[in-house]
Amino acid sequence: MVADSPLSEYNPFSLVPQIVTITLTVLIIVVLFSVYYKKLTNSNYRRINSGYVLTMQIFIEYIRGLVVTILGPKLEKTTPFFLYLFSYILISNLIGVLGFANPTGSLTVTLSLAFLSVVGTFAVGFRFQRASYLRKFVYSARIKKKSIPVMINPFGVISSVTPLISLSFRLWGNMFAGSLIMSLWFYMTQSIMIKIPYLGVINLLGGLTAVPLKMYFDLMSGVIQAMVFVLLTMVYWSFARGETSENTNK
């Protein structure tokens, strides 16, 4: 009798937990910014804005300040992209506190986010360096006083693909490791509690220690990883734009 292949149980149409939480994350972002926009447009300039509006304005201004400082005023228009990117990663990381599956715990999600970052890097490079941006991908030779590409530079290609791997695996690895540690912790505490008469029915030890652990892995680590992803994306775009101080100030 031939053993069943693991692929025989694969169902491409099955509903994985991340599909639900990805949709939930997007809805939360839409609601947060829609409420902010509505409150902002309905506010009276003579009246002090509510705490929610002020909090959102501080958040937006902080991201805009990072964009202007790292990328320069000419790329200030990319602020909405980084606002959404940071909000998406942050809420995806924090949603695990409510007991949902973190979207960033899926490598497909983090790869998609890293792909956007890499595509943006190429776009910024072509926007500011034009055809000269392609020089890093080829070796050129001087023929009759002209620089002519003769072969592909593998190091240039690898350096352009590396951010796709580093960004996605860093974010996914941290969130996946947090979920794995939490699962192992619950198994360990359950194995301890089950030996205690009467109390072993409920994993009391795991329940009491779950809150601080979830706060660390989902809240603290989630905020740090969201900021690291956004800052690294800005740095990659800054390198693609050009490293001279003249370009930075334009």
Secondary structure as UniProt FT lines:
FT   HELIX           6..9
FT   TURN            12..13
FT   HELIX           17..42
FT   TURN            45..46
FT   HELIX           51..71
FT   HELIX           73..78
FT   HELIX           79..94
FT   HELIX           95..98
FT   HELIX           103..105
FT   HELIX           107..129
FT   HELIX           130..137
FT   STRAND          138..143
FT   TURN            144..145
FT   STRAND          146..152
FT   HELIX           154..193
FT   TURN            194..195
FT   TURN            197..198
FT   HELIX           199..201
FT   HELIX           204..214
FT   HELIX           215..220
FT   HELIX           221..241
FT   HELIX           245..249
//
